[in-house]
């Protein structure tokens, strides 16, 4: 869960090391100038492996796929069939 803090431009200049450490650990900052928000510092989302169990839990609420409709849409997107890209 990320935290959200408001900091001034002056705070950013004077405490940049500590602020960057906090961003690295999940804290989001809104930077203000004269009380007006001017930007955000947000942590980058790092890719994490998803286990099979996590994927299964996340997929439980996914809608069922109508295979006939899926195939029809896939065929329509090919627009005239599949060809060999190396054939000339």
C-alpha positions, 0 to 999 in steps of 0.5 A: 500500500503506498502512502501519499504526502504533500511536500514543498519544492523547498522540502524537495531541494533540502531533503531529496535523499530522504524523499527518494528513499521514501519513494523507493519504499512506496511513498508518493509525494505531491510537490507544491510551489506556493501551495499549488500542486505542480507534480508528483513523485511516484514509485516505479512499479517493478515487475513481479512474478505471479504465481499460478495460484495468484493468477487463478484467483485473479481469473476467477471473476473474469468473464467466460470466453465465447469461443465461437465469437472469439474465433470469428473476431480473430478471423475477421482481424486477419482480413483475407486469410493467413499468408506466408510473409516470406512468399514472394 
